[in-house]
Amino acid sequence: MSKPFTTSIDSHGIAELVFNKPPVNAFTSQGWADIAAEIEDLGQTSAVRVIIIAAEGRGFCGAADIIVASECATFAVPEVDRGAMGGGAHLQRMFPVQKVRYMYFTGEAITAQEAYRLGAVEKVVPKEKLRETAREIALKIAEKSPVMIALAKEALTGIEDGNLEDKYRWEQGFTLQAYSDKDSQEARDAFVEKRDAKF
């Protein structure tokens, strides 16, 4: 079975990991494990100084150090409408808690421009300039001391509010609880059948 991504490393030490699993980059548990292993391997490769994570097609899920979005990008947490729980732990790294709650409870998307206004996105650019813009930022970082960047990343990760992985695992426990309720099944059925859910 092929992996749901491609990887390349250029002469500047910039690795690009591109999600490519049509139509919406939805990954199996094995796919997520493969992605995590690939990022770990790239991080241990001395020739790699920066990793760009991108996606082909629709759908992209990433918690990242720096985010560049295309003008047509949107951010959403539709899981409540699908009978599950989502990435609130990740979103709270990007957006104020009230915005996360709004997005979580309503399932509504926000635009890349709104994400930029809220400080979650570094740049919003035309789609055709996305890769170029990400590479410009990556080149600036790649020119720095790898030791200093590694220390800076470890320091910034260490001062974040709580352990992201533990928070995400705790949050996902509620998906199991949701799945045991008939409303979750109705939400999932309605999504698959492309109809409004009836609660």
Secondary structure as the mmCIF struct_conf table of DSSP 4:
data_model
#
loop_
_struct_conf.conf_type_id
_struct_conf.id
_struct_conf.beg_label_comp_id
_struct_conf.beg_label_asym_id
_struct_conf.beg_label_seq_id
_struct_conf.end_label_comp_id
_struct_conf.end_label_asym_id
_struct_conf.end_label_seq_id
BEND BEND1 PRO A 4 PRO A 4
STRN STRN1 PHE A 5 ILE A 9
TURN_TY1_P TURN_TY1_P1 SER A 11 HIS A 12
BEND BEND2 GLY A 13 GLY A 13
STRN STRN2 ILE A 14 PHE A 19
TURN_TY1_P TURN_TY1_P2 PRO A 22 ASN A 25
HELX_RH_AL_P HELX_RH_AL_P1 SER A 29 GLN A 44
TURN_TY1_P TURN_TY1_P3 SER A 46 ALA A 47
BEND BEND3 ARG A 49 ARG A 49
STRN STRN3 VAL A 50 ALA A 55
BEND BEND4 GLU A 56 ARG A 58
BEND BEND5 ASP A 65 ILE A 66
STRN STRN4 VAL A 68 SER A 70
TURN_TY1_P TURN_TY1_P4 GLU A 71 CYS A 72
STRN STRN5 THR A 74 PHE A 75
HELX_RH_3T_P HELX_RH_3T_P1 PRO A 78 ARG A 82
TURN_TY1_P TURN_TY1_P5 GLY A 83 GLY A 83
BEND BEND6 ALA A 84 ALA A 84
HELX_RH_AL_P HELX_RH_AL_P2 GLY A 88 MET A 94
BEND BEND7 PHE A 95 PHE A 95
HELX_RH_AL_P HELX_RH_AL_P3 VAL A 97 THR A 106
STRN STRN6 ILE A 110 THR A 111
HELX_RH_AL_P HELX_RH_AL_P4 ALA A 112 ARG A 117
TURN_TY1_P TURN_TY1_P6 LEU A 118 GLY A 119
BEND BEND8 ALA A 120 ALA A 120
BEND BEND9 GLU A 122 GLU A 122
STRN STRN7 LYS A 123 VAL A 125
HELX_RH_3T_P HELX_RH_3T_P2 LYS A 127 LYS A 129
HELX_RH_AL_P HELX_RH_AL_P5 LEU A 130 ALA A 142
TURN_TY1_P TURN_TY1_P7 GLU A 143 GLU A 143
BEND BEND10 LYS A 144 LYS A 144
HELX_RH_AL_P HELX_RH_AL_P6 PRO A 146 GLY A 158
TURN_TY1_P TURN_TY1_P8 ILE A 159 ILE A 159
BEND BEND11 GLU A 160 GLY A 162
HELX_RH_AL_P HELX_RH_AL_P7 LEU A 164 TYR A 179
TURN_TY1_P TURN_TY1_P9 SER A 180 SER A 180
BEND BEND12 ASP A 181 ASP A 181
HELX_RH_AL_P HELX_RH_AL_P8 LYS A 182 GLU A 193
TURN_TY1_P TURN_TY1_P10 LYS A 194 LYS A 194
BEND BEND13 ARG A 195 ARG A 195
#
